[in-house]
Each structure stands twice: as C-alpha cells, then as structure tokens.
C-alpha cells in the first residue's frame, strides 16, 4: 500500500483517481477548493501554493498531479494563465520534491495535445511533438521539465499523455456541450465535419491505468500514452450519446474547423498493455453511464 498524494483531487480526473485508488492505497487529497471535509484533505493557496509544506505534512511515496488548466480555447484567450497552471506549477512541484522528498515518485498528467496533428496512426510515444495550441505547448514544456529533473536530479517522473477522457461529472468538453445543445434544440449544430476522430478513454479506465503505472511502470522521465487504443469519429460519439439520452436528436456539422482542434487521433497503447492494461469500457457503455448522469443532472 503506497501513500499517494493527489494534487487537484476535487477535479474530474483527480476525484476518480482518488476513488479508485482508495481501495488499495492510502490517499491524501489536495486542491484549491474551500469547504472540503476530511482529515485527508489539504487546501492549497491558488495564487501561492506551498508544495514543500504540503509534502512535509503528507509525506507521500507517490505524487499524482491532476491539477492545471484543461481548455484549448481558453489557452488561446489567456496563454499566460495556461502556462502558469500547466507548466510553472509542475516545475514548482518538482522543485519541492527535489528539495523536500526526493524519494517520491511523480506522475504528471500531460495530454495528447502535444502531438498536434500526427502524420501516422496510431500515434506512438516516439512521434514528434507538434502542438497546435498554447495548451499543447505548455503540456509539452512540462514533460520536458519532468525529463530534466529525472535526468539531472534522478527524480522518478513519468508523464501520462491522456487522450480524450470522458465520463460522469465532466461539465465541459464534447459530451457536456452536446447535452447542453440538445436541451435547446432537436437539431444541435457542431463544429467540423463530424469525421474528425478521437481516442476516448472512460475516466475509470484512466484511473485504473494510473494504478497500474504506480505499481509497475518505469519512472525514468518517459512519456506514455493513456487511451483506449480505439478511434471513434465525433459524429459516431455524439450520435451514440444522443441515442442513450432517450429522445430523437439529429446532429448537424457546420464544416467549420475550430482553432487548436486536431483532425484524427488514435493511440498506440503498447506500453500500457505491457503493464496489464485493458479498457473495461468501450464508447457505447461509457456513454451510457455518462448519459445516465446527464439525465440525472437536470
């Protein structure tokens, strides 16, 4: 049983990681959210987080950083804020680990956005980075910082390039937006052609992948893909969700691309498979659970 500190524990991914890992590990949570109860919760100052003090109090064997900004459009509007939350904060956490607890292992939640528009599919971890958004660049910078601390200071780091994570509780991005549009119209409109494709991973599958990484992965500064290994078009995904919502909807695609959105993604997850990972949820079953939550959220 490892002592695990989850930074950003009250967010969509962080809360799922805490829920899944609590069964087999000792969990400590940390976030900027006020009013959270429990001796295992530690509130962080959003403007001036003291990560060294947090490490001193919690003394984790593993730190999982689930904090940061997670919006490509907002990264274009305010790239400085995105850099601060997705790059600078990672550097601050690693520096605190280097000084206060160098034996701790560190998992950085990166993003498939570092790949941009890959030239070959499925995209493997050795594909060149070519971000098409500030968000993607900032996640890539943070990966480089992890490699720096692994190479120069022997810290145990790993970056997890998450593809399109979804599930109950996510109040933004494609499926939440699709639901909000469906509340207003039986013929909701979407950017793109609908033939753009993503590799969707259900949030509980991602949490289980993180569990396997903690137990079996090589923390040598590497970056690895976290995905299902299956490509689904945006049209298919939206129509699957609508089919589970219980009413008839017809999705219309404008053909207009949105800045920062890549065309087609599917991941090579060979490394995760070597650790024993196999997704428990396909898009149909994952979106069925998501639709149940959406219908209940009214």
C-alpha positions in Angstrom: 0.0 0.0 0.0 1.6 3.3 -1.2 1.0 6.7 0.4 -0.3 8.7 -2.6 -0.9 12.5 -2.7 -3.3 13.6 -5.4 -3.0 17.3 -6.2 -6.2 18.5 -7.9 -8.1 15.9 -6.1 -11.5 17.6 -6.4 -11.5 17.8 -10.2 -12.9 15.4 -12.7 -9.9 13.2 -13.1 -8.5 13.7 -9.6 -11.7 12.7 -7.9 -11.9 9.5 -10.0 -8.3 8.7 -9.3 -8.9 9.1 -5.5 -12.0 7.0 -5.6 -10.3 4.1 -7.5 -7.0 4.2 -5.6 -8.5 4.4 -2.2 -9.4 0.7 -2.2 -5.7 -0.3 -2.4 -3.6 2.7 -1.3 -3.5 5.3 1.4 -4.8 8.5 -0.2 -4.1 12.2 0.7 -6.0 14.9 -1.3 -5.0 18.5 -2.1 -6.8 21.2 -4.0 -7.7 24.9 -4.0 -11.4 24.2 -3.2 -12.8 25.5 0.1 -15.2 23.6 2.3 -14.0 20.1 1.7 -14.1 18.0 4.8 -11.9 15.1 5.9 -8.5 14.7 7.6 -7.0 13.5 4.3 -7.8 16.8 2.5 -5.4 19.7 2.4 -6.3 23.1 0.8 -3.8 24.8 -1.4 -3.5 28.5 -1.9 -4.4 29.0 -5.6 -2.0 32.0 -6.0 0.9 30.9 -3.9 0.9 27.1 -3.3 3.4 25.9 -0.8 4.2 22.5 -2.2 7.2 21.9 0.2 4.9 22.3 3.2 2.3 20.0 1.6 4.9 17.3 1.1 6.2 17.7 4.6 2.7 17.2 6.0 1.6 14.3 3.8 5.0 12.5 3.1 3.8 10.7 0.1 5.6 7.9 -1.8 3.8 8.9 -5.0 2.5 12.4 -6.1 -0.1 12.4 -8.9 -0.6 15.9 -10.3 -4.2 16.2 -11.6 -4.3 20.0 -11.3 -4.0 22.5 -14.1 -6.0 24.2 -16.8 -7.8 22.0 -19.3 -9.2 24.1 -22.1 -7.7 24.6 -25.5 -9.9 27.6 -26.4 -9.1 29.3 -23.1 -5.4 28.7 -23.7 -5.7 30.9 -26.8 -7.5 33.6 -24.8 -5.1 33.6 -21.9 -1.9 31.8 -22.7 -0.1 33.3 -19.7 -2.6 31.7 -17.3 -2.4 28.4 -19.1 1.4 28.4 -18.9 1.3 29.2 -15.2 -1.1 26.4 -14.3 0.2 23.7 -16.7 3.9 24.4 -16.8 5.1 26.6 -13.9 3.1 24.7 -11.3 4.7 21.4 -12.5 8.2 22.9 -12.1 7.2 24.1 -8.6 6.0 20.7 -7.5 9.2 19.0 -8.9 11.4 21.5 -7.2 9.6 20.9 -3.9 10.1 17.1 -4.4 13.8 17.6 -5.2 14.4 19.6 -2.0 11.9 18.0 0.5 11.2 14.5 -0.6 13.5 13.2 -3.4 12.4 9.6 -3.0 8.8 10.4 -4.1 7.7 9.3 -7.5 5.8 11.9 -9.6 3.1 11.4 -12.2 2.4 14.4 -14.5 -0.9 14.3 -16.3 0.0 15.5 -19.8 -2.1 15.4 -22.9 -2.2 14.0 -26.4 -2.4 17.7 -27.5 1.4 17.5 -27.5 1.2 15.6 -30.8 -0.9 18.1 -32.7 -1.9 16.5 -36.0 0.2 13.3 -36.1 1.3 12.1 -39.5 0.9 8.4 -38.8 -1.7 6.5 -36.8 -1.8 5.0 -34.3 0.4 7.6 -32.7 3.2 6.2 -30.6 5.2 7.9 -27.8 8.2 8.4 -30.1 6.2 10.5 -32.6 7.4 14.1 -32.8 5.7 16.7 -30.7 3.9 19.3 -32.8 1.3 21.1 -30.7 -1.3 23.3 -32.4 -2.4 25.2 -29.3 -0.8 27.0 -26.3 -2.3 24.3 -24.1 -0.4 21.6 -26.1 2.8 23.5 -25.9 2.5 24.1 -22.2 1.9 20.4 -21.5 4.9 19.6 -23.7 7.1 22.1 -21.8 6.0 20.4 -18.5 7.1 17.0 -19.9 10.5 18.4 -20.7 10.8 19.7 -17.2 10.0 16.2 -15.9 12.7 14.8 -18.1 15.1 17.5 -16.8 14.5 16.5 -13.2 14.7 12.8 -14.0 18.0 13.2 -15.9 19.8 15.8 -13.8 18.4 15.2 -10.3 17.4 11.5 -10.5 13.8 12.2 -9.6 11.4 9.4 -10.5 9.0 11.0 -13.0 6.6 9.9 -15.7 4.3 11.9 -18.0 0.9 10.5 -19.0 -0.3 11.7 -22.4 -4.1 11.5 -21.9 -6.2 11.4 -25.0 -10.0 12.2 -24.8 -11.1 11.4 -21.2 -14.8 11.5 -20.5 -17.4 10.2 -18.1 -19.9 11.3 -15.4 -19.0 14.5 -13.7 -17.3 16.3 -16.6 -19.1 19.6 -17.0 -17.3 20.7 -20.1 -16.0 19.5 -23.5 -17.8 17.5 -26.1 -20.4 15.4 -24.3 -21.4 18.1 -21.8 -21.6 20.6 -24.7 -23.6 18.2 -26.8 -26.1 17.7 -23.9 -26.5 21.4 -23.4 -27.2 21.9 -27.1 -29.7 19.1 -27.1 -31.6 20.8 -24.3 -32.2 23.7 -26.6 -32.7 22.0 -30.0 -33.5 18.7 -31.5 -31.1 19.6 -34.3 -27.9 20.8 -32.5 -25.0 22.1 -34.5 -21.3 21.3 -34.1 -18.0 22.5 -35.5 -16.2 20.4 -38.0 -17.4 17.7 -40.4 -18.1 15.0 -37.9 -15.4 12.8 -39.4 -12.8 14.1 -37.1 -11.8 11.3 -34.8 -10.7 10.8 -31.2 -9.5 8.1 -28.9 -11.9 8.2 -26.0 -11.0 6.8 -22.6 -13.5 6.4 -19.8 -12.4 8.1 -16.6 -12.5 4.9 -14.5 -10.3 3.2 -17.1 -7.8 6.1 -16.8 -7.8 5.8 -13.0 -7.0 2.1 -13.3 -4.3 2.9 -15.8 -2.7 5.2 -13.2 -3.0 2.5 -10.6 -1.0 0.1 -12.9 1.6 2.8 -13.6 2.1 3.3 -9.9 2.5 -0.4 -9.3 4.5 -1.4 -12.4 5.8 1.5 -14.6 9.4 2.7 -15.1 9.6 6.2 -13.6 12.6 7.3 -15.7 11.2 10.5 -17.2 9.4 8.9 -20.0 6.0 9.9 -21.5 3.4 7.3 -22.2 0.0 7.3 -23.9 -3.2 6.8 -21.9 -6.1 5.9 -24.1 -8.3 3.1 -25.2 -6.5 2.4 -28.4 -9.8 2.7 -30.4 -10.6 5.5 -32.8 -14.2 6.9 -32.9 -15.5 9.7 -35.1 -17.0 12.7 -33.4 -20.3 12.1 -35.3 -20.4 8.5 -34.0 -19.7 9.6 -30.5 -22.3 12.4 -30.5 -24.9 10.1 -32.0 -24.2 7.4 -29.5 -24.7 9.8 -26.7 -27.9 11.1 -28.2 -29.1 7.5 -28.5 -28.7 7.0 -24.8 -30.5 10.2 -23.8 -33.8 8.8 -24.7 -35.1 11.3 -27.3 -34.5 11.8 -31.0 -31.8 14.3 -32.0 -30.1 15.0 -35.3 -26.6 16.3 -35.2 -25.6 18.9 -37.8 -21.9 19.7 -38.5 -21.0 23.1 -39.9 -17.8 22.1 -41.6 -16.0 24.9 -39.9 -12.9 23.8 -38.0 -12.2 25.2 -34.5 -8.7 26.6 -33.9 -6.5 24.2 -32.0 -8.5 21.1 -32.7 -6.6 18.3 -34.4 -8.1 16.1 -37.1 -7.7 12.4 -36.2 -6.2 10.7 -33.1 -5.8 7.1 -32.0 -3.1 6.0 -29.6 -0.6 3.2 -29.6 -1.0 1.9 -26.0 1.6 -0.9 -26.2 3.4 0.3 -23.1 0.2 0.4 -21.0 -0.8 -3.1 -22.3 2.6 -4.4 -21.1 1.6 -3.2 -17.7 -1.6 -5.3 -18.0 -4.0 -2.5 -19.0 -7.1 -3.3 -21.0 -10.0 -0.8 -21.1 -13.2 -2.0 -19.3 -15.4 0.5 -21.1 -16.0 0.9 -24.8 -17.6 4.2 -26.1 -21.1 2.7 -26.0 -21.0 1.5 -22.4 -19.1 4.6 -21.2 -21.5 7.0 -22.9 -24.5 5.0 -21.5 -23.2 5.8 -18.0 -22.5 9.4 -19.0 -26.0 9.8 -20.4 -27.5 8.5 -17.2 -25.6 11.1 -15.2 -26.5 13.9 -17.6 -30.2 13.0 -17.4 -30.0 13.0 -13.6 -28.2 16.3 -13.5 -31.2 18.4 -14.6 
